[in-house]
């Protein structure tokens, strides 16, 4: 009897672990993106609702500041800044780190975009990116001006994250800054 209970427990535990690591509850393309209000490395608080009806939003999640892959990813986005900023979008990196840690990280690597802090893990859970380890998965969400998720990149490559982000925005037809000025 004890062996059967252990086997059932192992199966249930395995299913729960699989659900956590596979992004169960994660948003899908076509879903309305959950609103958030988070402090950022630039001292401001941002909400998705600030941008709905105005411009698309990019949320690039990363596990933790000052780690190898995350540093490479953030620097790659910084290095593609001119191309990214040619689009009329609001873009953010986001982690479960504290505001202070993200601010230090942004300053040390001269990041020219806000890094959102979600230390209570509410937003990462709402977006389904919270991994079993307690850190965000390295996923990027593309949200249109109406607040709808139009693409999710679950295989973000840290070293090409900046060019990949710009290419995805172009493929999605996100407006360029000079296009919005002529409207």
C-alpha positions as CSV (number, residue, x, y, z in Angstrom):
1,X,0.0,0.0,0.0
2,X,2.8,2.4,0.9
3,X,4.5,1.7,-2.4
4,X,1.3,2.5,-4.4
5,X,0.8,5.7,-2.5
6,X,4.4,6.7,-3.2
7,X,4.0,5.9,-6.9
8,X,0.8,8.0,-7.1
9,X,2.5,10.8,-5.2
10,X,5.5,10.6,-7.6
11,X,3.2,10.8,-10.6
12,X,1.3,13.8,-9.2
13,X,4.5,15.6,-8.2
14,X,6.0,15.0,-11.7
15,X,2.8,16.3,-13.4
16,X,2.9,19.4,-11.2
17,X,6.6,20.0,-12.0
18,X,5.9,19.6,-15.7
19,X,3.1,22.0,-15.5
20,X,5.2,24.6,-13.8
21,X,8.1,24.3,-16.2
22,X,6.1,24.1,-19.3
23,X,4.5,27.5,-18.7
24,X,1.1,26.3,-17.7
25,X,-1.2,29.3,-17.5
26,X,1.0,31.2,-19.9
27,X,-0.7,33.6,-22.2
28,X,-1.2,32.7,-25.8
29,X,-1.3,34.7,-29.0
30,X,-4.7,36.4,-29.2
31,X,-5.1,36.8,-25.4
32,X,-5.5,40.2,-23.8
33,X,-2.3,41.0,-21.9
34,X,-2.8,41.5,-18.2
35,X,-2.2,45.0,-16.9
36,X,0.6,45.6,-14.5
37,X,2.0,48.5,-12.5
38,X,5.7,48.1,-11.8
39,X,8.6,50.3,-10.8
40,X,11.5,50.5,-13.2
41,X,15.2,51.2,-13.1
42,X,14.6,54.7,-14.4
43,X,12.6,55.7,-11.3
44,X,9.2,55.6,-13.0
45,X,6.3,53.3,-12.6
46,X,4.8,51.8,-15.7
47,X,1.5,50.2,-16.5
48,X,0.4,48.4,-19.6
49,X,-2.8,50.5,-19.4
50,X,-0.7,53.6,-20.0
51,X,0.0,52.4,-23.5
52,X,-3.2,50.6,-24.6
53,X,-4.8,52.6,-27.4
54,X,-1.5,54.4,-28.1
55,X,1.3,52.1,-29.0
56,X,2.5,48.5,-28.9
57,X,4.5,47.2,-25.9
58,X,7.4,44.7,-25.8
59,X,8.1,42.9,-22.5
60,X,11.3,40.9,-22.6
61,X,11.6,38.8,-19.5
62,X,15.0,37.6,-18.1
63,X,15.8,35.4,-15.1
64,X,18.2,37.6,-13.0
65,X,20.3,40.7,-13.2
66,X,24.1,40.4,-13.2
67,X,24.1,36.8,-14.5
68,X,25.8,35.7,-17.7
69,X,23.0,35.2,-20.2
70,X,20.9,38.0,-18.8
71,X,23.8,40.5,-19.1
72,X,24.4,39.4,-22.7
73,X,20.7,39.7,-23.5
74,X,20.3,43.2,-22.0
75,X,23.5,44.4,-23.7
76,X,22.3,43.0,-27.0
77,X,19.1,45.0,-26.7
78,X,21.0,48.1,-25.7
79,X,23.4,47.7,-28.7
80,X,20.4,47.5,-31.0
81,X,18.8,50.6,-29.5
82,X,18.8,52.8,-32.6
83,X,16.9,50.1,-34.6
84,X,14.5,49.4,-31.8
85,X,13.8,53.0,-31.2
86,X,12.9,53.5,-34.8
87,X,9.7,51.8,-34.0
88,X,6.8,53.6,-32.1
89,X,6.7,51.1,-29.3
90,X,7.3,51.0,-25.5
91,X,9.8,48.3,-24.6
92,X,10.9,47.0,-21.3
93,X,13.1,44.2,-19.9
94,X,11.6,42.6,-16.7
95,X,12.8,40.4,-13.9
96,X,11.9,39.3,-10.4
97,X,14.8,41.3,-9.0
98,X,14.3,44.3,-6.8
99,X,14.1,47.9,-8.1
100,X,17.5,48.6,-6.5
101,X,19.2,45.6,-8.2
102,X,17.7,46.4,-11.6
103,X,18.7,50.0,-11.2
104,X,22.3,49.1,-10.4
105,X,22.3,46.6,-13.3
106,X,20.9,49.3,-15.7
107,X,23.5,51.8,-14.6
108,X,26.4,49.4,-14.8
109,X,25.6,48.4,-18.3
110,X,24.3,51.8,-19.5
111,X,20.9,50.4,-20.5
112,X,18.8,53.0,-22.2
113,X,15.5,51.4,-21.6
114,X,13.5,50.7,-18.4
115,X,14.0,47.4,-16.5
116,X,10.9,46.5,-14.6
117,X,11.1,45.0,-11.2
118,X,8.6,42.3,-10.1
119,X,10.0,41.1,-6.8
120,X,6.6,39.8,-5.6
121,X,6.4,37.8,-8.9
122,X,2.8,38.9,-9.6
123,X,3.4,40.1,-13.2
124,X,5.6,37.1,-14.0
125,X,2.9,34.8,-12.7
126,X,0.2,36.7,-14.6
127,X,2.1,36.3,-17.8
128,X,2.9,32.7,-17.1
129,X,6.7,33.2,-17.3
130,X,7.5,32.2,-13.7
131,X,9.6,29.1,-13.9
132,X,9.8,26.4,-11.2
133,X,13.1,27.9,-10.0
134,X,11.2,31.1,-9.0
135,X,12.8,33.1,-11.8
136,X,11.3,34.4,-15.0
137,X,11.7,32.4,-18.2
138,X,13.6,34.2,-21.0
139,X,10.5,34.9,-23.0
140,X,9.5,38.0,-25.0
141,X,5.9,39.2,-25.4
142,X,4.8,41.4,-28.3
143,X,1.6,43.3,-27.4
144,X,-0.3,45.4,-30.0
145,X,-1.7,48.8,-29.3
146,X,-5.0,47.3,-28.3
147,X,-3.4,45.3,-25.6
148,X,-3.5,41.9,-27.4
149,X,-0.6,39.5,-27.4
150,X,0.4,39.1,-31.0
151,X,3.6,37.1,-30.6
152,X,5.5,35.2,-27.9
153,X,9.2,34.3,-28.3
154,X,9.9,31.4,-26.0
155,X,13.4,30.8,-27.4
156,X,15.0,34.1,-27.0
157,X,18.7,34.0,-27.9
158,X,20.6,36.3,-25.5
159,X,23.3,37.3,-28.0
160,X,20.9,38.2,-30.8
161,X,18.0,39.5,-28.6
162,X,18.3,43.1,-29.9
163,X,18.3,42.3,-33.6
164,X,15.7,39.6,-33.1
165,X,13.4,42.1,-31.3
166,X,13.7,44.6,-34.2
167,X,13.2,42.0,-36.8
168,X,10.1,40.7,-35.1
169,X,8.6,44.2,-34.8
170,X,9.2,44.7,-38.5
171,X,7.6,41.3,-39.3
172,X,4.6,42.1,-37.1
173,X,4.2,45.5,-39.0
174,X,4.6,47.6,-35.8
175,X,4.7,51.2,-36.9
176,X,7.9,53.1,-37.3
177,X,8.2,56.5,-35.6
178,X,8.3,58.4,-38.8
179,X,5.1,56.7,-40.0
180,X,3.2,57.9,-36.9
181,X,4.3,61.5,-37.3
182,X,2.7,61.7,-40.8
183,X,-0.7,60.4,-39.6
